[in-house]
Structure formats: C-alpha cells, structure tokens
Amino acid sequence: MVIGIESNVCIVAILGDYTLCAVDDKVKKTNKLMGLDFNIQKTLGRVINSVGEYLTSENSNNTKLGGTVRLNLETMAPGIIDRRGVNVPIQTGIVGIDSMVPLGRGQRELIIGDKQSGKTVIAIDTILNQKFTMIANIGVICIYVSIGQRMSSITRIHNLLKKKSSMSYSIIISTVASDQASLQYLAPYTGCVIGE
C-alpha cells in the first residue's frame, strides 16, 4: 500500500512477506485503492485479519450467501449534512454506561483506558447484550477489532462469544502482537469500512 510518493522514491507499507522485497525494487501502480473483497454472510461469525483473510476455518452458519463486494479502505468520509442522524439508542447492558452516556446505533465509539482497566469486558458485555435485539428481530451486527493482543486472548473471546451464541451476529477483526505493523495499522480502517 503506497503511503508516500516523492520525486524519485515511493514509500510503501508491505502487507505480505517483506523478504520478497528489496531496496530499489521497481513498483507499478494498479490504479486501485487499498481494499478487501467482503461478503457479509460469509464473514458473520468468523475471525478475519485486517486484509479480510479468514482466520477461523468453520463454515458459515448462514445459508443465504449474498454477493461479494469490494470495500475500499481509504475512502472520503461523507460530509456532516450527508450523514444520517443517529437516533436509535443502543443498550450496553451496563447500567452505569447506559444511564450516563447515551449511545446511538451506528455510532463509532472508542473505549480508552489503561491496561487491565476493563475495556475488553465493556466491549464483550455490549456484544453479548445485543442478543436480545436479535430476538426482537431488530438486530445489530457487532464488529470487534483487536489490535496487538495475544492470540490466546482472541481465542478466549471467540470461544466465549460462540458459547453464548453471539458469534452469529458478530465479526472479529484480529491482528496479534506478532503481526506486521502495517497489518495492525489497517485493522481499525477495516473495522470502520465493514461497519459502514
């Protein structure tokens, strides 16, 4: 992925095997933005990486497999006037948050805190609480983006969501600590474009 162009130098982020590239290698433009091929029905209930590759091998539970679309990771955000208003509330299931911080469906929300302060617990509890919206047939698709966590943590979260029957409406985007920095950099972009 090109991240900078100067008169005689092209600066790129390598998303694959970096040992196949060397200084002074020639590059050609593809005339395409960085993106991924995405199928919501195949991806629901799965763990993927930041370039859309499946990290879990189980078959999708969904029988209706819609078409695959190309999602560009680098897109212009719509202007304020063009955006739809956020007017449907979403409940986290945590009384303190639901009573103090109004959250809207479709709204991006960042959970910031120090290590071991319970950020993951809030996110997982919110995903588990959405099961009740699925029963009422007004479902929410949950996207959990993990950047730089241990693989054991991602496996634990995946198994918990599976055990609680919450993976059917969830997607986990995972980059572990051992992944390249470029893949970790792309993870939040992937989460946002899938959500949009």
JODATA-V96020 format. One record per residue. N is the residue number from 1. RES is the residue in one letter. SS is DSSP state (@ for helix, = for strand, . for the rest). PSI is psi as a letter, one per 30 degrees, with the letter a starting at -180 (999 if undefined). OMEGA is omega in whole degrees, 0 to 359 (999 if undefined). Layout:
# JODATA-V96020
N,RES,SS,PSI,OMEGA
N,RES,SS,PSI,OMEGA
This chain:
# JODATA-V96020
1,M,.,k,180
2,V,=,k,177
3,I,=,f,177
4,G,=,k,178
5,I,=,k,174
6,E,.,a,186
7,S,.,e,181
8,N,.,g,183
9,V,.,k,174
10,C,=,k,180
11,I,=,k,183
12,V,=,l,170
13,A,.,k,182
14,I,.,k,185
15,L,.,f,181
16,G,.,b,181
17,D,.,j,183
18,Y,@,f,180
19,T,@,f,179
20,L,@,f,182
21,C,.,l,178
22,A,.,l,176
23,V,.,k,180
24,D,.,g,172
25,D,.,k,178
26,K,.,k,178
27,V,.,l,176
28,K,.,k,178
29,K,.,k,179
30,T,.,f,184
31,N,.,g,178
32,K,.,k,171
33,L,.,l,176
34,M,.,k,182
35,G,=,a,178
36,L,=,l,175
37,D,=,k,190
38,F,=,k,175
39,N,.,j,185
40,I,@,e,183
41,Q,@,e,178
42,K,@,f,188
43,T,@,f,178
44,L,.,k,179
45,G,.,g,184
46,R,.,l,171
47,V,=,k,179
48,I,=,l,174
49,N,.,a,188
50,S,.,f,175
51,V,.,g,173
52,G,.,g,178
53,E,.,k,182
54,Y,=,k,178
55,L,.,f,175
56,T,.,k,187
57,S,.,f,184
58,E,.,l,178
59,N,.,l,178
60,S,.,k,178
61,N,.,f,186
62,N,.,k,182
63,T,.,e,179
64,K,.,j,180
65,L,.,j,180
66,G,.,a,182
67,G,.,l,177
68,T,.,k,178
69,V,=,l,178
70,R,=,k,179
71,L,=,k,176
72,N,=,k,181
73,L,.,f,180
74,E,.,j,180
75,T,.,l,176
76,M,.,k,177
77,A,.,k,178
78,P,.,l,178
79,G,.,l,182
80,I,.,e,182
81,I,.,e,182
82,D,.,f,184
83,R,.,k,174
84,R,.,k,178
85,G,.,l,176
86,V,.,j,184
87,N,.,g,177
88,V,.,k,182
89,P,=,l,174
90,I,.,k,183
91,Q,.,k,179
92,T,.,f,186
93,G,.,f,177
94,I,.,j,190
95,V,@,e,182
96,G,@,e,180
97,I,@,e,183
98,D,@,e,181
99,S,@,f,184
100,M,@,e,186
101,V,.,j,179
102,P,.,k,178
103,L,.,k,180
104,G,=,k,178
105,R,.,k,181
106,G,.,f,181
107,Q,.,k,175
108,R,.,k,181
109,E,.,k,180
110,L,.,k,178
111,I,.,j,183
112,I,.,k,177
113,G,.,l,178
114,D,.,l,176
115,K,.,k,175
116,Q,.,g,180
117,S,.,g,173
118,G,.,g,180
119,K,@,e,181
120,T,@,e,180
121,V,@,e,178
122,I,@,e,182
123,A,@,e,182
124,I,@,e,177
125,D,@,e,179
126,T,@,e,178
127,I,@,e,180
128,L,@,e,181
129,N,@,f,181
130,Q,.,f,177
131,K,@,e,182
132,F,@,f,175
133,T,@,f,178
134,M,@,e,179
135,I,@,e,180
136,A,.,g,177
137,N,.,g,175
138,I,.,h,193
139,G,.,l,176
140,V,.,k,174
141,I,.,k,183
142,C,=,k,179
143,I,=,j,180
144,Y,=,j,180
145,V,=,k,180
146,S,=,k,182
147,I,=,j,173
148,G,=,g,177
149,Q,=,l,176
150,R,.,k,179
151,M,@,e,179
152,S,@,e,178
153,S,@,e,179
154,I,@,e,179
155,T,@,e,179
156,R,@,e,179
157,I,@,e,179
158,H,@,e,181
159,N,@,e,179
160,L,@,e,180
161,L,@,e,178
162,K,@,e,181
163,K,@,e,181
164,K,.,g,179
165,S,.,h,181
166,S,.,f,180
167,M,@,f,182
168,S,@,f,178
169,Y,@,g,183
170,S,=,l,173
171,I,=,k,176
172,I,=,k,174
173,I,=,j,190
174,S,=,k,164
175,T,=,k,183
176,V,=,l,184
177,A,.,f,182
178,S,.,f,179
179,D,.,l,178
180,Q,.,l,179
181,A,@,e,180
182,S,@,e,177
183,L,@,e,177
184,Q,@,e,178
185,Y,@,e,183
186,L,@,f,187
187,A,@,e,180
188,P,@,e,176
189,Y,@,e,180
190,T,@,e,179
191,G,@,e,181
192,C,@,e,183
193,V,@,e,175
194,I,@,e,178
195,G,@,e,180
196,E,.,999,999
